[in-house]
C-alpha cells in the first residue's frame, strides 16, 4: 500500500465511518512510537483536506527511566508541525498496587482519564488512537486465553462511544513501517515492548510468530476478520438484551435490582447472560465476572432459601417469582410524623401523607386502602408518632390476631424477603407498632364501629 493509498484510506475512515466533519477537532494520543507517529503525519496532512483541527497529547506512564525523553520527543514532534501539545504523567505502578490492577489495566485507566481531560480542556470532539491490526490480533488472543465471550473476542472497535477513533485498526504494522520509511519519519522504540514479563509482549513476540509460521501466515488478517464478525453478532445480542430488559426488570436502582425469574429464564441462555451482565455493568461493577452471572441464573432456574453472596458486596435472594439483588444496607430511619401533614423520609425517597378525617368517611375509603394506604382509629394513637426502621426485639399484633408476636416471625409468615428487611418502615405509637407500611395495620388501631376520627395514611414514593 502506497503512502497516498494509506492517506486515502484513513481519510475515508474519518469521513464515512467516524463521521468527522469540517470544523471539528481531533486529539491524537501520541506515544512517539512508530504507530502514533505515522498517525500524526497522516492526520496532519489530512486536516487541510478535511478542514479539521488537530491537537496532540502525550501521557508518561513513569514505568521506566527513559520515559521522560519520550515526552520531550512527542512535544518536539508536535511543535515541529505547529500543533497544540498537552503532556501529562501518572504513577501507573502505584495506581496498580493501590487498586489491585495489572500494570496494563492501570496504565489504560490513567491514560484515558488524561486524554478525556485534555479533550475537554481543548474542545476536541474526538480522540484518535493508533491501534493497528496487529494490536487487534494480540488483543483477541489475550481475551481468548482468558476465556472471554463475544464481547471480549470482538476486541477493539474502530469507533467507540462515538468519540474514540482507531483509523489504523485494519492496517498491519508492516504497512505502517513502510509508510514511515517512505516519508522519512523519525520515531522512538519503547524497549518495554520487548519485555517478556508482560503477557501482551509474549503474545506478540512468541505466540503470534509461531501461529503464523506453523498454521496461518495470514493470521493477523484472519483474527481481524473474526473480531469484526463477533462485533456484529455482539451488537445484535446487546440489542436483544435491551429489549428483553423491559419484560425482565421489575425494579432497578443503585442498590437494588429486582428481576422476574420466569421471564428471565424463558429467553435463550445467551440472552439471559447478556441481560444479567448488562445490569451489573450498569451498576459500575468493574470487570465482568462470569461466575457471578452464572450464580444469578442458577438461582433464577432453581430457587434456594436464604441469602446468597455475590462479589462487590452484592447479595441475592429468591422471593416467589422475584429474584432480588441488593448491595449494602440502608441507614436506619426515624422521623417524627406530622399528623396531619407530610413527613419525608430522605433515605427511603418517600413521603408519608397523614390526613385527619371523620369516621363517616371510612366506607368511601375502602377501595383506596391497600399496602401503602391505611386508615387507623386516630383516638387510639398516642403522640408522638414515629416512622422508623425495624429494631431488634420489635413485637407486633397483626390485624385479627390476639396477642403480640415477634415482628421477625410476622415477616416470615408474610414471606417478606429477608434481603429487603432494612427497607421496611414502621409507624409506632408509644411502644406499639400501629402499621407495618406495605403489609399490615396493628390490631389495636383498627377502625371500629365506635371510631369517631380516622387517620388516613398514604405512602408516596419519589420517582
DOSEZA-906236 format. One record per residue (C-alpha): residue in three letters; x, y, z. Coordinates in Angstrom, 1 decimal. Example, Ala and Ser with C-alpha at 12.3 -4.5 7.8 and 13.67 -1.06 7.14 Angstrom:
// residues 2
{ALA; {12.3; -4.5; 7.8}}
{SER; {13.7; -1.1; 7.1}}
This chain:
// residues 463
{UNK; {0.0; 0.0; 0.0}}
{UNK; {1.5; 3.3; -1.1}}
{UNK; {1.5; 6.4; 1.3}}
{UNK; {-1.1; 8.0; -1.0}}
{UNK; {-3.4; 5.0; -0.6}}
{UNK; {-3.0; 4.9; 3.1}}
{UNK; {-3.9; 8.6; 3.4}}
{UNK; {-7.0; 8.0; 1.3}}
{UNK; {-8.0; 5.0; 3.5}}
{UNK; {-7.6; 7.0; 6.7}}
{UNK; {-9.4; 10.0; 5.2}}
{UNK; {-12.4; 7.8; 4.1}}
{UNK; {-12.5; 6.3; 7.6}}
{UNK; {-12.7; 9.7; 9.2}}
{UNK; {-15.4; 10.9; 6.9}}
{UNK; {-17.5; 7.8; 6.3}}
{UNK; {-17.1; 5.6; 9.4}}
{UNK; {-16.4; 8.1; 12.2}}
{UNK; {-18.5; 10.9; 10.7}}
{UNK; {-15.9; 13.6; 11.4}}
{UNK; {-16.9; 17.0; 9.9}}
{UNK; {-15.1; 20.1; 8.9}}
{UNK; {-14.6; 22.4; 11.8}}
{UNK; {-14.3; 19.6; 14.3}}
{UNK; {-11.0; 18.8; 16.1}}
{UNK; {-9.2; 15.6; 16.9}}
{UNK; {-6.9; 14.9; 19.8}}
{UNK; {-4.1; 12.5; 18.9}}
{UNK; {-2.7; 10.2; 21.6}}
{UNK; {1.0; 10.4; 20.7}}
{UNK; {3.4; 8.0; 22.3}}
{UNK; {6.3; 8.8; 19.9}}
{UNK; {6.4; 5.2; 18.6}}
{UNK; {6.0; 4.1; 15.1}}
{UNK; {2.2; 3.7; 15.1}}
{UNK; {1.3; 7.0; 16.6}}
{UNK; {4.0; 8.9; 14.7}}
{UNK; {2.6; 7.6; 11.4}}
{UNK; {-1.0; 8.6; 12.5}}
{UNK; {0.3; 12.0; 13.4}}
{UNK; {1.7; 12.5; 9.9}}
{UNK; {-1.5; 11.2; 8.3}}
{UNK; {-3.8; 13.4; 10.4}}
{UNK; {-1.6; 16.4; 9.9}}
{UNK; {-1.8; 16.1; 6.2}}
{UNK; {-5.5; 15.2; 6.1}}
{UNK; {-6.6; 18.1; 8.4}}
{UNK; {-6.2; 20.6; 5.5}}
{UNK; {-8.2; 18.3; 3.2}}
{UNK; {-10.9; 17.6; 5.7}}
{UNK; {-11.0; 21.1; 7.3}}
{UNK; {-10.4; 19.6; 10.8}}
{UNK; {-8.3; 20.8; 13.7}}
{UNK; {-5.6; 18.6; 15.4}}
{UNK; {-4.2; 18.6; 18.9}}
{UNK; {-1.6; 16.3; 20.4}}
{UNK; {-1.4; 14.7; 23.8}}
{UNK; {1.3; 12.5; 25.4}}
{UNK; {1.0; 10.6; 28.7}}
{UNK; {4.1; 9.5; 30.6}}
{UNK; {3.4; 6.2; 32.5}}
{UNK; {6.6; 6.5; 34.5}}
{UNK; {7.3; 2.8; 34.2}}
{UNK; {10.9; 3.1; 33.0}}
{UNK; {13.8; 5.6; 33.4}}
{UNK; {13.8; 6.8; 29.8}}
{UNK; {10.1; 7.7; 29.7}}
{UNK; {10.8; 11.5; 30.2}}
{UNK; {12.7; 11.5; 26.9}}
{UNK; {9.7; 10.1; 25.1}}
{UNK; {7.6; 13.0; 26.5}}
{UNK; {10.1; 15.6; 25.2}}
{UNK; {10.3; 13.8; 21.8}}
{UNK; {6.5; 13.9; 21.5}}
{UNK; {6.4; 17.6; 22.3}}
{UNK; {9.1; 18.3; 19.7}}
{UNK; {7.1; 16.4; 17.0}}
{UNK; {4.0; 18.4; 17.8}}
{UNK; {6.0; 21.7; 17.9}}
{UNK; {7.7; 21.0; 14.5}}
{UNK; {4.2; 20.8; 12.9}}
{UNK; {2.8; 23.8; 14.8}}
{UNK; {0.3; 21.7; 16.7}}
{UNK; {-1.0; 22.4; 20.3}}
{UNK; {0.5; 19.9; 22.7}}
{UNK; {-0.5; 18.7; 26.2}}
{UNK; {1.7; 16.5; 28.3}}
{UNK; {0.8; 14.6; 31.4}}
{UNK; {2.1; 11.8; 33.6}}
{UNK; {1.0; 9.4; 36.3}}
{UNK; {2.3; 6.8; 38.8}}
{UNK; {0.9; 3.8; 37.0}}
{UNK; {2.8; 1.3; 39.2}}
{UNK; {1.4; 2.9; 42.3}}
{UNK; {-2.1; 3.1; 40.9}}
{UNK; {-1.9; -0.6; 40.0}}
{UNK; {-0.9; -1.5; 43.6}}
{UNK; {-3.5; 0.6; 45.3}}
{UNK; {-6.4; -0.6; 43.1}}
{UNK; {-5.1; -4.2; 42.6}}
{UNK; {-4.9; -3.8; 38.8}}
{UNK; {-2.5; -5.2; 36.3}}
{UNK; {0.0; -2.7; 35.0}}
{UNK; {-1.7; -2.7; 31.6}}
{UNK; {-5.1; -2.0; 33.1}}
{UNK; {-3.8; 0.7; 35.4}}
{UNK; {-2.0; 2.4; 32.5}}
{UNK; {-5.1; 2.3; 30.4}}
{UNK; {-7.2; 3.8; 33.1}}
{UNK; {-4.9; 6.7; 33.8}}
{UNK; {-4.2; 7.3; 30.2}}
{UNK; {-7.8; 7.5; 29.2}}
{UNK; {-8.6; 9.8; 32.2}}
{UNK; {-5.8; 12.1; 31.0}}
{UNK; {-7.0; 12.1; 27.4}}
{UNK; {-10.6; 12.8; 28.4}}
{UNK; {-9.5; 15.7; 30.5}}
{UNK; {-7.3; 17.2; 27.7}}
{UNK; {-10.1; 16.7; 25.2}}
{UNK; {-12.5; 18.7; 27.4}}
{UNK; {-10.0; 21.4; 28.1}}
{UNK; {-9.1; 21.8; 24.4}}
{UNK; {-12.6; 21.4; 23.0}}
{UNK; {-11.7; 18.3; 20.9}}
{UNK; {-14.7; 16.3; 19.7}}
{UNK; {-12.6; 13.1; 19.0}}
{UNK; {-9.7; 11.2; 20.5}}
{UNK; {-7.6; 9.4; 17.9}}
{UNK; {-5.7; 6.2; 18.9}}
{UNK; {-3.1; 4.5; 16.9}}
{UNK; {-4.0; 0.9; 17.5}}
{UNK; {-3.5; -1.2; 14.3}}
{UNK; {-4.4; -4.7; 13.0}}
{UNK; {-1.5; -6.4; 14.9}}
{UNK; {-2.7; -4.8; 18.1}}
{UNK; {-6.2; -6.2; 17.4}}
{UNK; {-4.8; -9.7; 16.8}}
{UNK; {-2.9; -9.6; 20.1}}
{UNK; {-6.0; -8.3; 22.0}}
{UNK; {-8.2; -11.0; 20.6}}
{UNK; {-5.8; -13.8; 21.5}}
{UNK; {-5.3; -12.4; 25.0}}
{UNK; {-9.0; -12.3; 25.6}}
{UNK; {-9.3; -15.8; 24.2}}
{UNK; {-6.7; -17.1; 26.6}}
{UNK; {-8.8; -15.5; 29.5}}
{UNK; {-11.9; -17.3; 28.3}}
{UNK; {-13.9; -14.2; 27.0}}
{UNK; {-17.2; -14.3; 25.3}}
{UNK; {-18.3; -12.5; 22.1}}
{UNK; {-17.7; -9.0; 23.5}}
{UNK; {-14.1; -9.8; 24.5}}
{UNK; {-13.3; -11.6; 21.3}}
{UNK; {-14.7; -8.7; 19.4}}
{UNK; {-11.6; -6.9; 20.8}}
{UNK; {-11.3; -3.2; 19.9}}
{UNK; {-13.9; -1.3; 17.9}}
{UNK; {-12.9; 1.2; 15.2}}
{UNK; {-15.2; 3.8; 16.8}}
{UNK; {-16.1; 3.6; 20.5}}
{UNK; {-18.7; 5.8; 22.3}}
{UNK; {-18.8; 7.9; 19.2}}
{UNK; {-15.5; 9.7; 20.0}}
{UNK; {-12.6; 7.3; 20.4}}
{UNK; {-11.3; 6.6; 16.9}}
{UNK; {-8.9; 4.0; 15.6}}
{UNK; {-8.3; 4.9; 12.0}}
{UNK; {-5.5; 2.3; 11.6}}
{UNK; {-7.3; -0.7; 13.1}}
{UNK; {-7.4; -2.5; 9.7}}
{UNK; {-3.8; -1.7; 8.8}}
{UNK; {-1.0; -4.1; 9.6}}
{UNK; {2.2; -2.9; 11.2}}
{UNK; {4.5; -3.6; 8.2}}
{UNK; {2.4; -1.2; 6.1}}
{UNK; {3.0; 1.5; 8.8}}
{UNK; {6.7; 0.8; 8.9}}
{UNK; {6.8; 1.1; 5.1}}
{UNK; {5.0; 4.4; 5.3}}
{UNK; {7.4; 5.7; 7.9}}
{UNK; {10.4; 4.8; 5.7}}
{UNK; {8.9; 6.4; 2.6}}
{UNK; {8.0; 9.6; 4.4}}
{UNK; {11.3; 9.7; 6.4}}
{UNK; {9.5; 9.8; 9.8}}
{UNK; {11.6; 9.6; 13.0}}
{UNK; {10.1; 7.7; 15.9}}
{UNK; {11.2; 6.1; 19.2}}
{UNK; {11.2; 2.4; 20.1}}
{UNK; {9.9; 1.6; 23.5}}
{UNK; {12.2; -1.1; 25.0}}
{UNK; {9.4; -2.3; 27.3}}
{UNK; {7.6; -3.6; 24.2}}
{UNK; {10.2; -6.4; 24.2}}
{UNK; {9.9; -7.2; 27.9}}
{UNK; {8.6; -10.8; 28.0}}
{UNK; {7.3; -10.4; 31.6}}
{UNK; {4.2; -8.8; 30.1}}
{UNK; {1.6; -11.2; 28.6}}
{UNK; {0.9; -9.0; 25.6}}
{UNK; {4.6; -9.0; 24.7}}
{UNK; {4.8; -12.8; 24.9}}
{UNK; {1.7; -13.0; 22.7}}
{UNK; {3.3; -10.5; 20.2}}
{UNK; {6.8; -11.9; 20.2}}
{UNK; {6.3; -15.6; 20.8}}
{UNK; {2.7; -16.8; 20.2}}
{UNK; {1.7; -14.9; 17.0}}
{UNK; {5.0; -15.7; 15.2}}
{UNK; {4.6; -19.4; 16.0}}
{UNK; {0.9; -19.4; 14.8}}
{UNK; {1.9; -17.6; 11.6}}
{UNK; {4.8; -20.0; 10.9}}
{UNK; {3.0; -23.2; 11.7}}
{UNK; {-0.7; -22.6; 11.0}}
{UNK; {-1.7; -19.5; 9.1}}
{UNK; {0.7; -16.9; 7.6}}
{UNK; {-2.3; -14.5; 7.3}}
{UNK; {-3.2; -14.8; 11.0}}
{UNK; {-3.5; -11.1; 11.6}}
{UNK; {-6.0; -10.6; 8.8}}
{UNK; {-7.9; -13.8; 9.9}}
{UNK; {-8.1; -12.6; 13.5}}
{UNK; {-9.2; -9.1; 12.4}}
{UNK; {-12.0; -10.7; 10.3}}
{UNK; {-13.1; -12.8; 13.3}}
{UNK; {-13.2; -9.7; 15.5}}
{UNK; {-15.4; -7.9; 13.0}}
{UNK; {-17.8; -10.8; 12.8}}
{UNK; {-18.1; -11.1; 16.5}}
{UNK; {-18.6; -7.4; 16.9}}
{UNK; {-21.6; -7.5; 14.7}}
{UNK; {-23.0; -10.6; 16.5}}
{UNK; {-22.3; -9.0; 19.8}}
{UNK; {-24.1; -5.8; 18.8}}
{UNK; {-27.2; -7.9; 17.9}}
{UNK; {-27.1; -9.7; 21.2}}
{UNK; {-26.9; -6.4; 23.1}}
{UNK; {-29.9; -5.1; 21.2}}
{UNK; {-31.9; -8.2; 22.0}}
{UNK; {-30.9; -8.0; 25.7}}
{UNK; {-32.0; -4.3; 25.9}}
{UNK; {-35.4; -5.3; 24.5}}
{UNK; {-35.7; -8.1; 27.0}}
{UNK; {-34.9; -5.9; 29.9}}
{UNK; {-38.3; -4.3; 29.5}}
{UNK; {-40.0; -7.6; 30.5}}
{UNK; {-37.5; -9.0; 32.9}}
{UNK; {-36.7; -6.0; 35.2}}
{UNK; {-39.3; -5.2; 37.8}}
{UNK; {-37.3; -2.6; 39.7}}
{UNK; {-33.8; -1.1; 39.4}}
{UNK; {-31.8; 1.4; 41.5}}
{UNK; {-28.2; 1.9; 42.6}}
{UNK; {-28.6; -0.6; 45.4}}
{UNK; {-31.2; -3.0; 44.2}}
{UNK; {-32.2; -5.0; 41.1}}
{UNK; {-35.5; -7.0; 41.0}}
{UNK; {-36.0; -9.5; 38.2}}
{UNK; {-38.9; -11.6; 37.1}}
{UNK; {-37.3; -15.0; 37.3}}
{UNK; {-39.7; -16.9; 35.0}}
{UNK; {-39.5; -14.2; 32.3}}
{UNK; {-35.7; -14.2; 32.6}}
{UNK; {-35.3; -18.0; 32.1}}
{UNK; {-37.7; -18.0; 29.1}}
{UNK; {-35.0; -16.4; 27.0}}
{UNK; {-32.2; -18.1; 25.2}}
{UNK; {-29.2; -18.7; 27.5}}
{UNK; {-27.1; -16.3; 25.6}}
{UNK; {-29.7; -13.5; 26.1}}
{UNK; {-30.1; -14.5; 29.8}}
{UNK; {-26.4; -14.0; 30.3}}
{UNK; {-26.3; -10.7; 28.5}}
{UNK; {-29.3; -9.4; 30.5}}
{UNK; {-27.7; -10.0; 33.8}}
{UNK; {-24.3; -8.8; 32.6}}
{UNK; {-25.9; -5.6; 31.3}}
{UNK; {-27.5; -4.9; 34.6}}
{UNK; {-24.3; -5.4; 36.6}}
{UNK; {-22.2; -3.3; 34.2}}
{UNK; {-24.8; -0.5; 34.6}}
{UNK; {-24.0; -0.6; 38.3}}
{UNK; {-20.3; 0.1; 37.6}}
{UNK; {-19.2; -3.2; 38.9}}
{UNK; {-15.9; -3.3; 37.0}}
{UNK; {-14.6; -6.3; 35.1}}
{UNK; {-17.3; -8.8; 34.0}}
{UNK; {-17.5; -11.8; 36.4}}
{UNK; {-18.8; -15.0; 34.6}}
{UNK; {-19.1; -16.9; 37.9}}
{UNK; {-21.3; -14.2; 39.4}}
{UNK; {-23.5; -14.2; 36.3}}
{UNK; {-23.9; -18.0; 36.4}}
{UNK; {-24.8; -17.9; 40.1}}
{UNK; {-27.6; -15.4; 39.4}}
{UNK; {-29.0; -17.6; 36.6}}
{UNK; {-28.8; -20.7; 38.7}}
{UNK; {-31.0; -19.1; 41.4}}
{UNK; {-33.4; -18.0; 38.7}}
{UNK; {-33.7; -21.6; 37.5}}
{UNK; {-33.5; -23.4; 40.9}}
{UNK; {-34.9; -21.4; 43.8}}
{UNK; {-32.9; -21.8; 47.1}}
{UNK; {-33.6; -20.4; 50.5}}
{UNK; {-31.7; -17.7; 52.3}}
{UNK; {-29.3; -15.0; 51.2}}
{UNK; {-26.6; -15.9; 48.7}}
{UNK; {-23.5; -13.7; 48.5}}
{UNK; {-22.1; -12.3; 45.2}}
{UNK; {-19.0; -10.2; 44.6}}
{UNK; {-18.5; -6.5; 45.3}}
{UNK; {-20.9; -6.5; 48.3}}
{UNK; {-23.9; -7.8; 46.3}}
{UNK; {-26.3; -10.4; 47.8}}
{UNK; {-29.3; -12.1; 46.2}}
{UNK; {-32.5; -13.9; 47.4}}
{UNK; {-35.3; -15.6; 45.6}}
{UNK; {-38.8; -14.4; 46.8}}
{UNK; {-41.5; -16.2; 45.0}}
{UNK; {-41.1; -15.4; 41.3}}
{UNK; {-38.9; -12.4; 42.0}}
{UNK; {-35.1; -12.5; 42.1}}
{UNK; {-33.8; -9.7; 44.3}}
{UNK; {-30.2; -8.5; 44.1}}
{UNK; {-29.1; -6.0; 46.8}}
{UNK; {-25.9; -4.2; 47.7}}
{UNK; {-25.2; -2.5; 51.0}}
{UNK; {-27.6; -1.6; 53.8}}
{UNK; {-29.9; 1.4; 54.1}}
{UNK; {-29.2; 3.6; 57.1}}
{UNK; {-31.8; 3.3; 59.9}}
{UNK; {-34.7; 5.8; 59.6}}
{UNK; {-36.6; 7.6; 62.4}}
{UNK; {-38.8; 10.5; 61.6}}
{UNK; {-41.4; 12.2; 63.8}}
{UNK; {-44.7; 12.1; 61.9}}
{UNK; {-46.6; 15.4; 61.2}}
{UNK; {-50.2; 14.5; 61.9}}
{UNK; {-51.9; 15.8; 59.9}}
{UNK; {-49.3; 16.8; 57.4}}
{UNK; {-46.4; 15.4; 55.3}}
{UNK; {-43.4; 13.5; 56.6}}
{UNK; {-40.5; 12.9; 54.2}}
{UNK; {-38.0; 10.1; 54.8}}
{UNK; {-35.0; 11.2; 52.7}}
{UNK; {-33.1; 7.9; 53.0}}
{UNK; {-36.1; 6.0; 51.6}}
{UNK; {-37.1; 8.6; 49.0}}
{UNK; {-40.7; 8.6; 50.2}}
{UNK; {-43.2; 10.8; 52.0}}
{UNK; {-45.9; 9.8; 54.4}}
{UNK; {-49.1; 11.9; 54.0}}
{UNK; {-51.4; 11.9; 57.0}}
{UNK; {-55.0; 13.3; 57.0}}
{UNK; {-57.4; 13.6; 59.8}}
{UNK; {-61.0; 12.6; 58.7}}
{UNK; {-64.3; 11.9; 60.4}}
{UNK; {-65.2; 8.2; 60.7}}
{UNK; {-68.2; 8.6; 58.5}}
{UNK; {-65.8; 8.8; 55.5}}
{UNK; {-64.5; 5.3; 56.1}}
{UNK; {-66.9; 3.4; 53.8}}
{UNK; {-65.9; 5.6; 50.9}}
{UNK; {-62.2; 5.0; 51.5}}
{UNK; {-62.2; 1.2; 51.5}}
{UNK; {-61.4; 0.8; 47.8}}
{UNK; {-58.5; 3.2; 48.2}}
{UNK; {-56.9; 1.2; 51.1}}
{UNK; {-54.1; -1.2; 50.4}}
{UNK; {-50.5; -2.0; 51.0}}
{UNK; {-49.4; 1.7; 51.0}}
{UNK; {-52.6; 3.3; 52.2}}
{UNK; {-54.1; 2.6; 55.7}}
{UNK; {-56.8; 4.0; 57.9}}
{UNK; {-56.3; 4.0; 61.7}}
{UNK; {-58.5; 4.9; 64.7}}
{UNK; {-57.0; 8.3; 65.5}}
{UNK; {-58.1; 8.2; 69.1}}
{UNK; {-56.1; 5.0; 69.8}}
{UNK; {-52.9; 6.7; 68.6}}
{UNK; {-50.6; 8.5; 71.1}}
{UNK; {-48.2; 11.3; 70.2}}
{UNK; {-45.5; 11.3; 69.1}}
{UNK; {-46.0; 9.1; 66.1}}
{UNK; {-42.7; 7.9; 64.8}}
{UNK; {-42.0; 6.4; 61.3}}
{UNK; {-38.9; 4.3; 61.7}}
{UNK; {-36.9; 1.2; 60.7}}
{UNK; {-37.4; -2.2; 62.5}}
{UNK; {-35.3; -2.8; 65.6}}
{UNK; {-34.2; -6.0; 67.4}}
{UNK; {-37.0; -7.1; 69.7}}
{UNK; {-39.9; -5.4; 67.9}}
{UNK; {-43.2; -7.1; 68.6}}
{UNK; {-46.4; -6.6; 66.6}}
{UNK; {-50.1; -7.6; 66.9}}
{UNK; {-51.4; -8.1; 63.3}}
{UNK; {-54.9; -7.3; 62.4}}
{UNK; {-57.3; -10.0; 63.6}}
{UNK; {-54.9; -11.7; 65.9}}
{UNK; {-54.9; -11.9; 69.7}}
{UNK; {-51.6; -11.0; 71.4}}
{UNK; {-48.3; -9.7; 70.0}}
{UNK; {-45.7; -11.7; 68.2}}
{UNK; {-42.1; -11.1; 67.1}}
{UNK; {-42.0; -8.8; 64.1}}
{UNK; {-39.4; -11.2; 62.6}}
{UNK; {-41.9; -14.1; 62.8}}
{UNK; {-44.7; -12.0; 61.3}}
{UNK; {-42.4; -11.1; 58.4}}
{UNK; {-41.6; -14.8; 57.8}}
{UNK; {-45.3; -15.6; 57.9}}
{UNK; {-45.9; -12.9; 55.3}}
{UNK; {-42.9; -14.1; 53.2}}
{UNK; {-41.3; -10.7; 53.3}}
{UNK; {-37.7; -11.2; 51.8}}
{UNK; {-35.0; -11.0; 54.4}}
{UNK; {-32.8; -9.2; 51.9}}
{UNK; {-35.3; -6.3; 52.0}}
{UNK; {-35.8; -6.1; 55.8}}
{UNK; {-33.9; -2.8; 56.0}}
{UNK; {-36.4; -1.2; 53.6}}
{UNK; {-39.3; -1.6; 56.0}}
{UNK; {-40.9; 1.4; 57.7}}
{UNK; {-43.0; 1.0; 60.9}}
{UNK; {-45.4; 3.6; 62.2}}
{UNK; {-45.1; 3.4; 66.0}}
{UNK; {-47.4; 4.8; 68.7}}
{UNK; {-45.6; 4.7; 72.1}}
{UNK; {-44.1; 1.2; 72.3}}
{UNK; {-46.6; -0.3; 69.8}}
{UNK; {-46.4; -0.8; 66.1}}
{UNK; {-49.5; 0.8; 64.5}}
{UNK; {-48.7; 0.0; 60.9}}
{UNK; {-46.1; -2.1; 59.1}}
{UNK; {-46.1; 0.0; 55.9}}
{UNK; {-46.8; -2.1; 52.9}}
{UNK; {-48.1; -5.1; 54.9}}
{UNK; {-50.5; -4.7; 57.8}}
{UNK; {-52.0; -2.4; 60.4}}
{UNK; {-51.9; -3.2; 64.1}}
{UNK; {-55.0; -4.8; 65.6}}
{UNK; {-55.4; -2.2; 68.4}}
{UNK; {-55.5; 0.6; 65.9}}
{UNK; {-58.2; -0.8; 63.6}}
{UNK; {-61.3; 1.2; 62.7}}
{UNK; {-64.3; 0.0; 64.8}}
{UNK; {-68.0; 0.8; 64.9}}
{UNK; {-67.4; 3.3; 67.7}}
{UNK; {-64.5; 5.0; 66.0}}
{UNK; {-65.0; 8.8; 65.7}}
{UNK; {-61.9; 10.0; 63.9}}
{UNK; {-59.7; 8.5; 61.3}}
{UNK; {-56.0; 9.0; 60.5}}
{UNK; {-55.6; 8.2; 56.8}}
{UNK; {-52.0; 7.4; 55.9}}
{UNK; {-50.6; 7.2; 52.4}}
{UNK; {-47.0; 6.4; 51.4}}
{UNK; {-45.9; 8.3; 48.3}}
{UNK; {-42.7; 7.2; 46.6}}
{UNK; {-40.4; 9.5; 44.7}}
{UNK; {-39.6; 8.6; 41.1}}
